[in-house]
Amino acid sequence: MRCIKPCPYCGGTGELLQPYSASAYVQCSKCKTGLSTEHGEKAKEHAISIWNTWSDSFSLEKLRFFKKHVENQIKYGMDNPKHLKLIELAIRRYKQ
Ligand SMILES: [Zn+2]
């Protein structure tokens, strides 16, 4: 089994979950961010590879862009301030 990368938001451990035998998804054990459920024979492998690709694609630039987007969404009541906290945490982690 391939290793699961840490959550790009909070650094928490990614956990492979299997709601049914032929489906799987990865969720952060800390902030509970989860990605879509994969189905079929290779559900586990697909779920891990999607999570890892998502985690790898994060950069400070992307996070800053994302933060602006979420700030705007919050202004219009379309997002949760909790979400913004997670992004700010992620940005702080990237700066270290
Ligand atoms: Zn997390």
Residues whose N, C-alpha, C, O or C-beta is under 5 A from the ligand:
A	BS01	ZN	C7 Y9 C10 G11 G12 C28 K30 C31 K32 T33
